[in-house]
Amino acid sequence: MPELGKVDRDFFDEYIYPNLGAEREDVPLGPQHGVDFGVIDVGERAVAMASDPVFVMPSLGFERAAWFAFHILMSDVAVSGLPPTHLSIDFNLPPEITNEEFQTVWETFDEEARELGVSVVTGHTGRYAGCNYPMVGGATAVSVGDFAELVRPDGASVGDRIVVTKGPAIEATGLLSIQFESLMAEQLDAATVADATDRFYDMSPVRDALTAAAAGPVTAMHDATECGIYGGLYEMARAAGVGIELETDRVPVQPGVREACDFFDIDPWISISEGTLLAAVEPEGVDDVLTALESEGIPAADAGEVVEGSGLVVDGEPTDHPGVDPFWGTFEEYLGKLE
């Protein structure tokens, strides 16, 4: 297990995968490393489910922190192609949170949930000693829909094109630049810092995923979270038993990303990028998907292809899974510089 961040595949395969409880016929898609959601078959309806920490960073301001926390929870079920419908949430809050601060968090959750048509169905809320920001609980998001509309994470097929939205290091840029804006401002001009902090509200792939799935024949989707675009594409290829070839010069890169990653000395291609959607699309549907994304103001490009074989090839070079995302260590390092 890494010191920080999610467990790797070896840990998952040794400790988690052999111990998944009872086998049931109504679970057509169970836990896999690098796969965003599982599925239950309920009377010919698909129920996609995904669990994540409730991630609240007070330094962002509680309203902004709550927006991000909510969209993290929705993103993994959104890549099923089924709109999120339900939420179960557990808040294990640190003792120092005030009633007013929690009110801001919860009212923001409520506002975002209403906009997406998501109902909160159950949960738990309390303050407890030993609980600390930013991980203040956990939640399970649910999407209910028809199996015909479900986009499986392991569905990429040889010949599909790879569509990438927004580009690399969206989350790394958005969070690091807001958290350490004062340090960046000492070395970078104001316009560059503003570009980097503007990436914050790009950090949701929910609209990307639902737009793409509704527009064309999408065979698989994945959000580029820990280990970024390289990690996400490697996981998508492994899930489907195929290879993926990526051309980086075709991938959109948002303003401020390169400069922020240079400042923090991290590789944007392997850095956490919540908000970036990776989609395998049948060739005849690529133009429709790109047009639909453009109409929603979402930058996207056809940047690669699903091929026979296995693993990821980047600009002609075989590329392994990064293994460790540089974001977490960099975040801890720069917190020390603020003290």
VOGU-3710 file (C-alpha; in Angstrom, 3 decimals, decimal comma):
1> mpelgkvdrd> 0,000/0,000/0,000  1,400/3,454/-0,877  1,949/5,866/1,993  -0,556/8,282/0,429  -3,319/7,769/-2,120  -5,245/4,786/-3,401  -3,893/1,251/-3,239  -2,239/-0,183/-6,321  -3,377/-3,226/-8,271  -1,038/-5,640/-6,482
11> ffdeyiypnl> -2,459/-4,671/-3,088  -6,003/-4,851/-4,457  -5,457/-8,298/-5,958  -3,818/-9,706/-2,809  -5,966/-8,259/-0,044  -9,269/-7,029/-1,452  -10,275/-9,000/-4,538  -10,231/-12,464/-2,880  -12,575/-11,255/-0,119  -15,743/-9,847/-1,654
21> gaeredvplg> -18,411/-11,659/0,292  -21,089/-13,781/-1,322  -21,271/-14,271/-5,074  -24,646/-13,155/-6,413  -26,156/-13,519/-9,863  -27,625/-10,017/-9,677  -24,134/-8,409/-9,722  -23,087/-8,299/-13,399  -20,181/-5,931/-12,658  -18,324/-6,137/-9,368
31> pqhgvdfgvi> -15,183/-4,503/-7,956  -12,117/-4,229/-10,180  -8,987/-2,141/-9,687  -9,210/1,047/-11,722  -12,915/0,627/-12,507  -15,170/3,444/-11,351  -18,438/1,694/-10,475  -20,246/-1,600/-9,943  -23,669/-2,656/-11,204  -26,657/-4,476/-9,735
41> dvgeravama> -29,409/-5,978/-11,907  -32,732/-5,134/-10,262  -35,675/-6,428/-12,238  -34,079/-5,648/-15,614  -33,020/-2,183/-14,426  -29,358/-1,297/-14,020  -28,249/0,203/-10,712  -24,721/1,643/-10,969  -23,061/2,363/-7,619  -19,811/4,009/-6,535
51> sdpvfvmpsl> -18,390/4,865/-3,104  -15,851/7,570/-2,298  -14,603/9,640/0,623  -16,359/12,899/1,390  -13,483/15,247/0,609  -13,891/18,741/2,124  -11,036/21,280/2,092  -11,953/24,289/4,285  -9,100/26,304/2,764  -11,131/26,477/-0,462
61> gferaawfaf> -14,020/28,132/1,382  -16,857/25,868/2,482  -19,158/26,600/-0,456  -16,493/25,889/-3,040  -15,219/22,883/-1,052  -18,730/21,427/-0,892  -19,261/21,879/-4,648  -16,120/19,892/-5,322  -16,951/17,225/-2,728  -20,374/16,671/-4,268
71> hilmsdvavs> -19,085/16,356/-7,812  -16,365/13,895/-6,764  -19,148/11,677/-5,434  -21,208/11,937/-8,618  -18,403/11,486/-11,126  -17,846/7,742/-10,846  -21,482/6,828/-11,483  -21,835/9,478/-14,195  -19,267/7,622/-16,310  -21,765/4,752/-16,427
81> glppthlsid> -23,698/6,937/-18,868  -26,705/6,848/-16,519  -27,585/10,160/-14,855  -27,008/10,085/-11,077  -30,255/9,569/-9,173  -29,605/8,835/-5,478  -27,074/9,527/-2,729  -26,316/7,886/0,618  -23,869/9,895/2,719  -22,019/9,629/6,017
91> fnlppeitne> -20,453/12,729/7,590  -17,823/11,977/10,260  -17,034/15,586/11,038  -14,110/17,068/12,976  -15,100/18,627/16,302  -14,131/22,141/15,175  -16,679/22,438/12,371  -19,372/24,959/13,267  -23,080/24,633/12,634  -22,834/27,489/10,149
101> efqtvwetfd> -19,990/25,841/8,239  -21,884/22,565/8,009  -24,981/24,451/6,891  -23,010/25,893/3,984  -21,733/22,435/3,036  -25,137/20,809/3,197  -27,039/23,579/1,433  -24,486/23,431/-1,390  -24,979/19,659/-1,628  -28,720/20,220/-1,751
111> eearelgvsv> -28,441/22,815/-4,519  -26,194/20,650/-6,684  -28,317/17,552/-6,054  -31,506/19,327/-7,104  -29,846/20,536/-10,287  -28,856/16,972/-11,232  -32,105/15,350/-10,061  -30,390/13,459/-7,234  -32,301/12,497/-4,083  -30,578/11,920/-0,733
121> vtghtgryag> -32,086/8,689/0,580  -30,173/7,951/3,790  -27,089/8,929/5,758  -25,415/9,674/9,069  -24,034/12,929/10,493  -21,948/13,581/13,602  -18,865/15,239/15,100  -16,202/12,823/16,350  -12,788/13,098/17,991  -9,989/11,969/15,699
131> cnypmvggat> -11,786/13,007/12,502  -9,875/15,499/10,380  -10,167/17,386/7,123  -10,260/16,745/4,240  -11,622/13,175/4,559  -14,759/13,687/6,645  -16,812/10,612/5,844  -17,903/8,550/2,890  -20,794/8,259/0,485  -22,338/6,036/-2,146
141> avsvgdfael> -23,790/7,567/-5,288  -26,314/5,645/-7,373  -27,537/5,858/-10,952  -30,641/3,922/-12,005  -31,495/3,358/-15,664  -31,910/0,955/-18,533  -29,206/-1,583/-19,312  -29,363/-0,442/-22,935  -28,080/2,970/-21,819  -25,345/1,631/-19,525
151> vrpdgasvgd> -21,744/2,291/-20,628  -19,593/-0,456/-19,134  -16,047/0,486/-18,065  -14,646/-2,577/-19,842  -16,358/-2,046/-23,178  -13,607/-0,457/-25,291  -13,138/-2,351/-28,574  -10,399/-2,423/-31,186  -10,967/0,415/-33,653  -12,680/2,746/-31,185
161> rivvtkgpai> -11,352/6,282/-30,986  -10,242/7,851/-27,683  -11,883/11,178/-26,853  -10,283/13,267/-24,085  -12,000/16,277/-22,534  -10,267/19,292/-20,935  -6,803/17,718/-20,858  -4,247/16,841/-18,180  -3,831/17,848/-14,535  -7,140/19,695/-14,137
171> eatgllsiqf> -7,557/18,787/-10,474  -3,871/19,088/-9,606  -3,815/22,557/-11,139  -7,104/23,724/-9,648  -6,440/22,581/-6,093  -2,735/23,390/-5,839  -3,100/26,849/-7,381  -5,940/27,858/-5,059  -4,306/26,376/-1,971  -0,901/27,928/-2,715
181> eslmaeqlda> -1,912/30,980/-4,747  0,241/33,299/-2,638  3,365/31,236/-3,297  2,682/31,104/-7,039  2,131/34,859/-7,120  5,698/35,385/-5,918  7,074/33,919/-9,174  4,301/33,978/-11,792  2,334/36,862/-13,255  -1,216/37,528/-12,109
191> atvadatdrf> -2,828/36,428/-15,376  -1,123/33,018/-15,248  -2,129/32,459/-11,630  -5,713/33,443/-12,484  -5,738/30,955/-15,378  -4,591/28,210/-13,024  -7,154/28,974/-10,317  -9,884/29,124/-12,976  -9,410/25,383/-13,495  -11,243/24,752/-10,228
201> ydmspvrdal> -14,736/24,647/-11,726  -13,492/22,359/-14,510  -13,082/19,650/-11,875  -16,286/17,769/-12,625  -16,638/15,210/-15,431  -20,361/14,735/-14,799  -21,616/16,957/-17,618  -18,871/15,638/-19,926  -19,910/12,021/-19,363  -23,648/12,512/-19,672
211> taaaagpvta> -23,237/14,678/-22,784  -20,943/12,182/-24,497  -23,101/9,167/-23,653  -26,241/10,858/-24,976  -24,590/11,968/-28,220  -23,088/8,870/-29,730  -21,995/5,231/-29,481  -19,706/5,438/-26,440  -18,294/2,035/-25,456  -16,387/2,906/-22,250
221> mhdatecgiy> -15,707/5,921/-20,040  -13,311/6,654/-17,180  -12,456/9,818/-15,280  -8,764/10,616/-15,064  -8,394/10,800/-11,310  -5,296/9,497/-9,506  -2,324/9,080/-11,867  -4,047/11,281/-14,421  -4,553/10,655/-18,126  -1,820/8,036/-18,422
231> gglyemaraa> -3,109/6,109/-15,434  -6,712/6,371/-16,569  -6,059/5,182/-20,102  -3,887/2,319/-18,851  -6,736/1,224/-16,562  -9,291/1,530/-19,364  -7,141/-0,634/-21,636  -6,557/-3,235/-18,930  -10,265/-3,463/-18,075  -11,151/-4,221/-21,699
241> gvgieletdr> -8,149/-6,423/-22,527  -6,979/-4,123/-25,332  -4,240/-1,618/-26,078  -4,622/2,150/-26,341  -2,450/4,512/-28,375  -2,424/8,203/-27,383  -1,083/11,220/-29,282  -0,402/13,900/-26,681  -0,207/16,766/-29,172  -3,896/16,187/-29,953
251> vpvqpgvrea> -5,009/16,516/-26,316  -6,344/19,934/-25,280  -4,375/21,636/-22,497  -6,182/24,321/-20,530  -4,710/27,748/-19,703  -2,498/27,772/-16,636  -1,947/24,013/-16,488  1,572/23,846/-17,932  2,727/26,827/-15,886  1,259/25,464/-12,640
261> cdffdidpwi> 2,740/22,000/-13,187  6,133/23,550/-13,939  5,892/25,634/-10,767  5,047/22,616/-8,592  7,460/20,385/-10,537  4,905/17,687/-11,341  4,245/15,806/-14,567  0,786/16,889/-15,802  0,167/13,603/-17,618  0,363/11,476/-14,469
271> sisegtllaa> -1,206/13,974/-12,053  -4,739/13,720/-10,711  -7,238/15,208/-13,141  -10,772/14,922/-11,783  -12,871/16,638/-14,436  -11,094/15,039/-17,399  -13,217/12,424/-19,178  -11,629/9,581/-21,133  -14,088/7,996/-23,547  -13,837/5,186/-26,085
281> vepegvddvl> -16,173/5,976/-28,982  -17,069/3,992/-32,076  -15,470/5,771/-35,066  -18,728/6,727/-36,747  -19,897/8,518/-33,606  -16,819/10,624/-32,842  -17,967/13,724/-34,706  -21,362/13,652/-32,979  -19,746/13,314/-29,550  -17,266/16,138/-30,197
291> talesegipa> -20,020/18,393/-31,557  -22,197/17,755/-28,502  -19,318/18,478/-26,119  -18,456/21,663/-28,003  -22,065/22,810/-27,763  -21,768/22,515/-23,974  -18,536/24,513/-23,950  -16,437/21,467/-23,036  -13,005/21,316/-24,766  -12,417/17,864/-26,263
301> adagevvegs> -10,468/16,078/-28,972  -10,082/12,742/-30,711  -6,616/11,921/-29,388  -6,062/8,210/-29,818  -7,203/4,748/-30,801  -8,025/1,391/-29,253  -5,789/-1,277/-30,769  -5,069/-4,964/-30,422  -2,672/-5,928/-27,661  -2,446/-4,529/-24,161
311> glvvdgeptd> -1,333/-1,504/-22,187  -0,749/2,090/-23,203  1,446/3,538/-25,930  2,089/7,288/-25,761  3,483/9,004/-28,850  4,833/5,664/-30,027  6,443/4,686/-26,697  5,061/1,909/-24,419  4,056/3,557/-21,148  3,386/1,726/-17,889
321> hpgvdpfwgt> 0,901/2,757/-15,228  2,501/5,595/-13,212  1,817/3,806/-9,928  2,066/6,896/-7,710  0,411/10,251/-8,298  2,754/13,197/-7,547  -0,128/15,382/-6,323  -0,313/14,024/-2,776  3,351/14,380/-1,938  3,498/17,828/-3,533
331> feeylgkle> 0,457/18,961/-1,566  2,055/17,901/1,718  5,388/19,514/0,757  3,833/22,880/-0,022  1,667/22,854/3,094  4,967/22,872/4,972  6,091/25,962/3,052  3,038/27,882/4,292  3,891/27,238/7,942
//
